[in-house]
Amino acid sequence: MEKKTIPITFGNEKLHILFEEIIEYYNNFGNYKFQIINEEALQNYDKKILITDDEFLINQESLILAFGLIFVIKSHDSNLKKTKFNNEIILLDIPLRIQDVFQRVSTSLDQIETQNSKKLKFKEFTYDSGMRTLYNDNLNIRFTEKESQIFMCLLDNSNTQISKKNLLKKVWSYNEDIDTHTLETHIYSLRKKIEKKLKLKNLIIFLDNKGYFLNKKIL
């Protein structure tokens, strides 16, 4: 599998030379490799992550705005305020081991990839099963564990209806103490929650004698 390249660019020349020397001899971290680039080349790289220093961040702010996660090495005794930026900023103080920086970046990217694999994207909304959150750019809702199980069960059967009996079996695992009233109460609450938080009506539909249906077209 081809390794993903992580861009590195610095305003501090000493850091630039130091990292360049390390990369020349040691540049294997899981699924990633690291490359020193100049500022003009930034636009050619994936905008997930960047390694830079405070000097470049402050002087070339407009160039880094597109990057989601930025590791910033504090090469000066600067009073850098992370709250100034919309990006996720991780500050690294000198002295540090360059190999530790690369390992930390590699681990962060692996975590991002794992989280993304748990996300289901629809036309307007995204569902993060790990966080049990359904959201778009403006609205979001977090399900309880049982609500998430109901939602995922409906989603798995979104091309047809699922009966109350089968939904009970899948969500409550054949628990004989659970009756249809419990299911109906949970779904009623879930419908109201979705309508209030996401402004979505009729996401969960009940068809007489057939069962529940998830209207994912409106997602």
C-alpha positions as CSV (number, residue, x, y, z in Angstrom):
1,M,0.0,0.0,0.0
2,E,1.3,3.4,-1.0
3,K,2.2,5.6,2.0
4,K,0.5,8.9,2.6
5,T,2.8,11.9,2.5
6,I,2.6,14.4,5.4
7,P,3.8,17.9,4.5
8,I,6.2,19.8,6.7
9,T,7.1,23.4,6.2
10,F,8.9,25.9,8.5
11,G,9.6,29.5,8.8
12,N,12.7,28.7,11.0
13,E,15.6,27.7,8.8
14,K,17.3,25.7,11.5
15,L,14.3,23.6,12.0
16,H,14.0,23.1,8.3
17,I,17.6,21.8,8.0
18,L,17.3,19.6,11.1
19,F,14.1,17.9,9.9
20,E,15.4,17.5,6.4
21,E,18.5,15.6,7.7
22,I,16.4,13.3,9.9
23,I,13.9,12.5,7.1
24,E,16.8,11.6,4.7
25,Y,17.7,8.7,7.0
26,Y,14.6,7.8,9.0
27,N,11.2,8.2,7.4
28,N,9.0,5.2,8.0
29,F,6.1,5.5,10.4
30,G,3.3,3.1,9.8
31,N,1.3,4.1,6.7
32,Y,2.9,7.6,6.4
33,K,6.0,9.3,5.2
34,F,7.1,12.9,5.8
35,Q,8.3,15.5,3.3
36,I,9.8,18.9,3.6
37,I,8.1,21.3,1.2
38,N,8.1,25.1,0.4
39,E,5.0,27.2,1.0
40,E,4.1,27.2,-2.7
41,A,3.6,23.4,-2.7
42,L,1.1,23.4,0.2
43,Q,-1.9,23.5,-2.1
44,N,-0.9,20.1,-3.6
45,Y,-1.2,18.1,-0.4
46,D,-4.1,16.6,1.5
47,K,-5.5,19.2,3.8
48,K,-5.9,16.8,6.8
49,I,-2.7,17.6,8.6
50,L,0.4,19.8,8.5
51,I,3.6,20.1,10.6
52,T,5.0,23.6,10.9
53,D,6.4,26.1,13.4
54,D,5.0,29.1,15.1
55,E,7.0,31.4,12.8
56,F,5.4,30.1,9.7
57,L,1.9,29.9,11.3
58,I,2.0,33.6,12.3
59,N,3.5,34.9,9.1
60,Q,1.6,32.7,6.6
61,E,-1.7,32.4,8.4
62,S,-3.8,32.5,5.2
63,L,-1.9,29.4,3.7
64,I,-2.7,27.1,6.6
65,L,-6.4,27.9,7.1
66,A,-7.4,24.9,5.0
67,F,-5.6,22.3,7.1
68,G,-7.7,20.6,9.7
69,L,-5.0,19.5,12.2
70,I,-1.7,21.3,12.6
71,F,1.2,20.3,14.7
72,V,3.1,23.5,15.6
73,I,6.7,23.5,17.0
74,K,7.3,26.5,19.1
75,S,10.7,27.6,17.8
76,H,10.5,31.0,19.6
77,D,9.3,32.2,23.0
78,S,6.1,33.3,21.3
79,N,2.8,33.9,22.9
80,L,0.8,31.9,20.3
81,K,-2.9,31.7,21.1
82,K,-4.6,28.6,19.7
83,T,-8.0,30.2,20.1
84,K,-7.1,32.6,17.2
85,F,-7.4,29.8,14.7
86,N,-10.3,27.6,13.6
87,N,-7.9,24.7,13.0
88,E,-7.1,22.1,15.6
89,I,-3.7,23.2,16.9
90,I,-1.3,21.0,18.8
91,L,1.6,22.9,20.3
92,L,5.0,21.1,20.7
93,D,7.7,22.7,22.9
94,I,11.4,22.5,22.2
95,P,13.5,20.5,23.1
96,L,11.8,17.5,21.5
97,R,12.8,14.3,19.7
98,I,11.9,14.5,16.0
99,Q,11.0,10.8,15.9
100,D,8.5,11.4,18.7
101,V,6.9,14.1,16.7
102,F,6.5,11.8,13.7
103,Q,5.1,9.0,15.9
104,R,2.6,11.3,17.4
105,V,1.4,12.6,14.0
106,S,1.2,9.0,12.7
107,T,-0.9,8.0,15.7
108,S,-3.2,11.0,15.3
109,L,-3.8,10.2,11.7
110,D,-4.6,6.6,12.5
111,Q,-7.2,7.8,15.0
112,I,-8.7,10.1,12.4
113,E,-8.9,7.3,9.9
114,T,-10.6,5.0,12.5
115,Q,-13.2,7.6,13.3
116,N,-13.9,8.3,9.7
117,S,-14.5,4.6,9.1
118,K,-17.4,4.8,11.6
119,K,-19.1,7.6,9.8
120,L,-22.0,7.1,7.4
121,K,-22.5,9.9,5.0
122,F,-26.0,10.8,3.6
123,K,-27.0,13.6,1.3
124,E,-27.3,16.3,4.0
125,F,-26.3,14.5,7.2
126,T,-23.5,12.3,8.6
127,Y,-23.9,9.6,11.3
128,D,-20.9,8.9,13.5
129,S,-21.7,5.6,15.1
130,G,-18.7,5.9,17.4
131,M,-20.0,9.1,18.9
132,R,-23.7,8.1,18.3
133,T,-24.1,11.5,16.7
134,L,-26.2,12.5,13.6
135,Y,-25.2,15.9,12.3
136,N,-24.7,18.4,9.5
137,D,-23.0,21.8,9.3
138,N,-25.6,23.4,11.5
139,L,-27.5,20.8,13.5
140,N,-26.6,17.8,15.6
141,I,-28.1,15.2,17.9
142,R,-26.5,12.6,20.1
143,F,-28.4,9.4,20.6
144,T,-28.5,7.3,23.7
145,E,-27.0,3.8,23.3
146,K,-30.5,2.3,22.9
147,E,-31.6,5.0,20.4
148,S,-28.5,4.3,18.4
149,Q,-29.2,0.6,18.3
150,I,-32.8,1.4,17.1
151,F,-31.5,3.8,14.5
152,M,-28.8,1.4,13.2
153,C,-31.3,-1.4,13.0
154,L,-33.7,0.7,11.0
155,L,-30.8,1.8,8.8
156,D,-29.7,-1.8,8.2
157,N,-33.3,-2.5,7.0
158,S,-33.9,0.8,5.2
159,N,-34.9,-0.9,2.0
160,T,-37.9,-2.6,3.6
161,Q,-40.0,-2.5,6.7
162,I,-39.1,-4.2,10.0
163,S,-41.8,-5.5,12.2
164,K,-42.1,-4.6,15.9
165,K,-41.3,-8.2,16.8
166,N,-38.1,-8.3,14.8
167,L,-37.0,-4.9,16.0
168,L,-37.5,-6.0,19.6
169,K,-35.5,-9.1,19.0
170,K,-32.6,-7.2,17.4
171,V,-32.4,-4.4,19.9
172,W,-33.4,-6.1,23.2
173,S,-32.0,-9.6,22.3
174,Y,-35.1,-11.7,22.9
175,N,-35.6,-10.3,26.4
176,E,-39.0,-11.7,27.4
177,D,-39.6,-8.9,29.9
178,I,-39.6,-6.3,27.0
179,D,-43.0,-5.7,25.3
180,T,-44.0,-3.6,22.2
181,H,-45.0,-0.7,24.5
182,T,-41.4,-0.3,25.5
183,L,-40.4,-0.2,21.8
184,E,-43.2,2.3,21.0
185,T,-42.2,4.5,23.8
186,H,-38.5,4.6,22.7
187,I,-39.4,5.3,19.1
188,Y,-41.9,8.0,20.1
189,S,-39.2,9.7,22.1
190,L,-36.6,9.3,19.4
191,R,-39.0,10.8,16.8
192,K,-39.6,13.9,19.0
193,K,-36.0,14.3,19.7
194,I,-35.0,14.2,15.9
195,E,-37.8,16.6,15.0
196,K,-36.8,19.1,17.7
197,K,-33.0,18.9,17.2
198,L,-32.7,18.3,13.5
199,K,-36.0,19.7,12.2
200,L,-36.7,16.4,10.4
201,K,-40.3,15.2,10.3
202,N,-41.3,11.6,9.3
203,L,-37.8,10.2,9.5
204,I,-39.1,7.1,11.2
205,I,-42.4,5.9,9.7
206,F,-44.7,3.2,10.8
207,L,-46.7,1.4,8.2
208,D,-49.8,-0.5,9.5
209,N,-49.3,-4.3,9.5
210,K,-45.8,-4.0,8.1
211,G,-43.6,-2.3,10.6
212,Y,-41.2,0.6,10.9
213,F,-39.4,2.2,8.0
214,L,-36.5,4.7,8.0
215,N,-37.0,7.4,5.4
216,K,-33.3,8.0,4.7
217,K,-34.1,10.1,1.6
218,I,-34.6,13.1,3.9
219,L,-31.1,12.6,5.4
